[in-house]
Amino acid sequence: MADDSCGPVKPAAPSTPAKPGQRVVHCVKFDKDMPGLERIPWKGDLGNRVFENVSADAWKLWIEYSKMLMNEYRLNPLDPASQKIMEEQMEQYFFGEGAKLPEGYVAPKAKG
């Protein structure tokens, strides 16, 4: 069993079992074998790494996080500079020290 004491804290993994014939990957976010993505989600080398190492459930978490980034940084998905920022953030989210919240970010209050 690997010692995670030096690494980033892994989120609790949802227990989505793989369907027969479904791709399974060892997810870098949850550190366990889980159903993988059906297609490469991003262009280039990073897209291939995500496809090979990120589960479908972890990708869903990234999508939600990326929406917050797009709003906080006021990014345009069609702008090459915005795409570069998103690529850097994705790299950190999955393969780096983890994603960092934008400076001054305040999480929305839950509706009561």
LUMSEKE-819477 format. One record per atom (N, C-alpha, C): atom name; x, y, z; residue number from 1. Coordinates in steps of 0.02 Angstrom, whole numbers, m for minus. Layout:
<atoms>
 atom      u      v      w seq
   CA      X      Y      Z NUM
...
</atoms>
This chain:
<atoms>
 atom      u      v      w seq
    N     42    m59      0   1
   CA      0      0      0   1
    C     44     62      0   1
    N     30    110    m43   2
   CA     70    170    m49   2
    C     56    218      7   2
    N    107    255     28   3
   CA    101    305     80   3
    C     83    371     48   3
    N     24    398     64   4
   CA      0    461     35   4
    C     19    521     77   4
    N     58    513    130   5
   CA     69    567    178   5
    C    100    628    147   5
    N    138    621     93   6
   CA    171    679     62   6
    C    130    707      4   6
    N     82    670    m21   7
   CA     45    690    m80   7
    C    m17    731    m62   7
    N    m50    755   m114   8
   CA   m112    793   m102   8
    C   m166    747    m75   8
    N   m212    777    m38   9
   CA   m267    738    m10   9
    C   m314    718    m67   9
    N   m331    654    m69  10
   CA   m375    628   m121  10
    C   m448    637    m99  10
    N   m492    661   m144  11
   CA   m562    665   m126  11
    C   m592    595   m120  11
    N   m646    589    m83  12
   CA   m679    524    m76  12
    C   m707    504   m144  12
    N   m693    443   m164  13
   CA   m714    419   m230  13
    C   m785    394   m229  13
    N   m825    417   m278  14
   CA   m891    387   m284  14
    C   m883    315   m305  14
    N   m928    272   m286  15
   CA   m920    201   m304  15
    C   m962    185   m365  15
    N   m939    207   m423  16
   CA   m972    193   m486  16
    C   m940    131   m516  16
    N   m974     74   m516  17
   CA   m943     14   m545  17
    C   m939     19   m621  17
    N   m888    m12   m649  18
   CA   m881    m14   m722  18
    C   m931    m62   m751  18
    N   m960    m43   m808  19
   CA  m1006    m87   m844  19
    C   m964   m134   m887  19
    N   m990   m192   m903  20
   CA   m953   m238   m946  20
    C   m931   m205  m1011  20
    N   m868   m211  m1029  21
   CA   m841   m182  m1090  21
    C   m821   m109  m1083  21
    N   m833    m78  m1025  22
   CA   m815     m8  m1015  22
    C   m741     m1   m999  22
    N   m710     52  m1025  23
   CA   m640     66  m1010  23
    C   m632     78   m935  23
    N   m579     51   m908  24
   CA   m563     64   m838  24
    C   m493     94   m835  24
    N   m485    146   m795  25
   CA   m419    178   m786  25
    C   m404    180   m712  25
    N   m340    185   m695  26
   CA   m321    198   m626  26
    C   m321    274   m617  26
    N   m372    300   m586  27
   CA   m383    372   m581  27
    C   m332    406   m535  27
    N   m299    457   m562  28
   CA   m250    494   m522  28
    C   m283    536   m467  28
    N   m345    553   m475  29
   CA   m380    595   m425  29
    C   m404    553   m366  29
    N   m429    493   m380  30
   CA   m457    450   m328  30
    C   m411    393   m308  30
    N   m356    383   m345  31
   CA   m308    330   m332  31
    C   m340    261   m329  31
    N   m383    247   m377  32
   CA   m412    180   m383  32
    C   m438    169   m454  32
    N   m449    106   m471  33
   CA   m475     89   m538  33
    C   m549    108   m542  33
    N   m564    145   m594  34
   CA   m633    170   m603  34
    C   m648    175   m678  34
    N   m713    180   m696  35
   CA   m730    188   m766  35
    C   m698    252   m795  35
    N   m669    244   m855  36
   CA   m634    300   m887  36
    C   m680    340   m933  36
    N   m651    391   m962  37
   CA   m687    433  m1010  37
    C   m698    395  m1075  37
    N   m750    413  m1112  38
   CA   m765    380  m1175  38
    C   m724    408  m1233  38
    N   m700    470  m1226  39
   CA   m660    500  m1279  39
    C   m609    548  m1248  39
    N   m560    567  m1288  40
   CA   m509    614  m1265  40
    C   m542    682  m1256  40
    N   m536    711  m1195  41
   CA   m574    772  m1180  41
    C   m541    838  m1197  41
    N   m478    836  m1216  42
   CA   m440    898  m1228  42
    C   m389    884  m1282  42
    N   m368    935  m1318  43
   CA   m320    924  m1372  43
    C   m250    913  m1344  43
    N   m209    881  m1385  44
   CA   m137    875  m1370  44
    C   m120    823  m1318  44
    N    m58    830  m1293  45
   CA    m30    783  m1246  45
    C    m69    780  m1180  45
    N    m90    839  m1156  46
   CA   m128    840  m1094  46
    C   m193    802  m1101  46
    N   m228    809  m1157  47
   CA   m289    772  m1169  47
    C   m278    697  m1167  47
    N   m223    674  m1196  48
   CA   m207    602  m1194  48
    C   m192    579  m1123  48
    N   m155    619  m1085  49
   CA   m141    601  m1015  49
    C   m204    597   m974  49
    N   m249    645   m984  50
   CA   m313    644   m948  50
    C   m352    581   m967  50
    N   m356    567  m1031  51
   CA   m393    508  m1056  51
    C   m367    444  m1024  51
    N   m301    438  m1017  52
   CA   m271    377   m991  52
    C   m270    372   m915  52
    N   m278    429   m879  53
   CA   m267    429   m807  53
    C   m322    459   m764  53
    N   m376    481   m795  54
   CA   m430    515   m758  54
    C   m496    479   m769  54
    N   m531    466   m715  55
   CA   m596    432   m720  55
    C   m650    481   m743  55
    N   m704    452   m765  56
   CA   m762    493   m787  56
    C   m788    534   m727  56
    N   m788    504   m667  57
   CA   m812    541   m608  57
    C   m766    599   m591  57
    N   m701    590   m596  58
   CA   m654    644   m583  58
    C   m661    699   m635  58
    N   m675    679   m697  59
   CA   m684    729   m750  59
    C   m745    772   m735  59
    N   m799    742   m709  60
   CA   m859    780   m691  60
    C   m842    832   m638  60
    N   m799    814   m589  61
   CA   m778    863   m539  61
    C   m740    920   m570  61
    N   m696    903   m619  62
   CA   m658    955   m654  62
    C   m705   1003   m691  62
    N   m756    976   m723  63
   CA   m803   1018   m761  63
    C   m834   1070   m715  63
    N   m856   1048   m656  64
   CA   m886   1095   m608  64
    C   m835   1147   m586  64
    N   m774   1125   m571  65
   CA   m721   1171   m550  65
    C   m705   1220   m607  65
    N   m702   1194   m668  66
   CA   m683   1237   m725  66
    C   m736   1292   m737  66
    N   m799   1278   m722  67
   CA   m851   1329   m729  67
    C   m837   1388   m682  67
    N   m816   1371   m620  68
   CA   m800   1423   m572  68
    C   m740   1463   m598  68
    N   m688   1429   m625  69
   CA   m630   1464   m651  69
    C   m649   1511   m708  69
    N   m690   1487   m754  70
   CA   m711   1527   m811  70
    C   m746   1591   m787  70
    N   m788   1584   m737  71
   CA   m825   1642   m711  71
    C   m779   1689   m672  71
    N   m738   1662   m628  72
   CA   m695   1703   m586  72
    C   m643   1741   m626  72
    N   m613   1708   m676  73
   CA   m561   1739   m717  73
    C   m591   1772   m779  73
    N   m657   1766   m788  74
   CA   m691   1794   m847  74
    C   m658   1771   m912  74
    N   m651   1705   m916  75
   CA   m618   1675   m974  75
    C   m667   1663  m1031  75
    N   m642   1666  m1092  76
   CA   m681   1652  m1151  76
    C   m655   1585  m1179  76
    N   m696   1533  m1183  77
   CA   m672   1468  m1205  77
    C   m645   1468  m1276  77
    N   m662   1518  m1317  78
   CA   m637   1521  m1385  78
    C   m571   1559  m1391  78
    N   m551   1594  m1339  79
   CA   m490   1634  m1339  79
    C   m429   1590  m1323  79
    N   m378   1589  m1366  80
   CA   m319   1548  m1354  80
    C   m285   1562  m1287  80
    N   m283   1624  m1264  81
   CA   m253   1641  m1200  81
    C   m294   1609  m1143  81
    N   m359   1610  m1148  82
   CA   m403   1579  m1098  82
    C   m394   1503  m1098  82
    N   m387   1474  m1157  83
   CA   m376   1402  m1162  83
    C   m311   1382  m1128  83
    N   m260   1424  m1136  84
   CA   m195   1410  m1105  84
    C   m201   1410  m1028  84
    N   m238   1459  m1001  85
   CA   m250   1462   m929  85
    C   m286   1399   m906  85
    N   m338   1379   m943  86
   CA   m376   1320   m924  86
    C   m332   1257   m927  86
    N   m289   1253   m977  87
   CA   m244   1196   m983  87
    C   m197   1193   m924  87
    N   m169   1250   m904  88
   CA   m124   1252   m846  88
    C   m161   1231   m782  88
    N   m222   1256   m775  89
   CA   m262   1238   m716  89
    C   m279   1163   m715  89
    N   m295   1136   m774  90
   CA   m311   1065   m779  90
    C   m250   1022   m760  90
    N   m192   1042   m785  91
   CA   m130   1007   m769  91
    C   m120   1005   m693  91
    N   m129   1062   m660  92
   CA   m121   1065   m587  92
    C   m174   1024   m552  92
    N   m236   1028   m576  93
   CA   m292    993   m544  93
    C   m281    918   m543  93
    N   m258    890   m599  94
   CA   m251    817   m602  94
    C   m181    792   m588  94
    N   m129    828   m608  95
   CA    m62    801   m606  95
    C    m14    841   m563  95
    N    m35    899   m538  96
   CA      9    942   m498  96
    C     m9    937   m425  96
    N      0    991   m391  97
   CA    m13    994   m319  97
    C    m87   1004   m303  97
    N   m127   1005   m354  98
   CA   m198   1017   m344  98
    C   m215   1088   m365  98
    N   m277   1099   m379  99
   CA   m299   1164   m403  99
    C   m302   1213   m345  99
    N   m285   1275   m360 100
   CA   m289   1329   m311 100
    C   m347   1374   m331 100
    N   m383   1396   m281 101
   CA   m439   1442   m295 101
    C   m411   1510   m315 101
    N   m446   1545   m359 102
   CA   m424   1612   m379 102
    C   m418   1658   m318 102
    N   m370   1704   m320 103
   CA   m360   1751   m265 103
    C   m423   1791   m253 103
    N   m444   1794   m191 104
   CA   m504   1831   m173 104
    C   m569   1795   m185 104
    N   m566   1730   m206 105
   CA   m627   1693   m220 105
    C   m665   1681   m156 105
    N   m730   1693   m158 106
   CA   m775   1679   m102 106
    C   m828   1631   m128 106
    N   m832   1573    m97 107
   CA   m880   1522   m118 107
    C   m951   1549   m108 107
    N   m996   1532   m156 108
   CA  m1065   1555   m148 108
    C  m1097   1524    m87 108
    N  m1140   1562    m54 109
   CA  m1174   1535      5 109
    C  m1229   1488    m18 109
    N  m1237   1434     20 110
   CA  m1290   1386      5 110
    C  m1358   1418     16 110
    N  m1404   1404    m28 111
   CA  m1472   1430    m20 111
    C  m1506   1395     38 111
    N  m1536   1433     81 112
   CA  m1565   1403    142 112
    C  m1636   1394    142 112
</atoms>
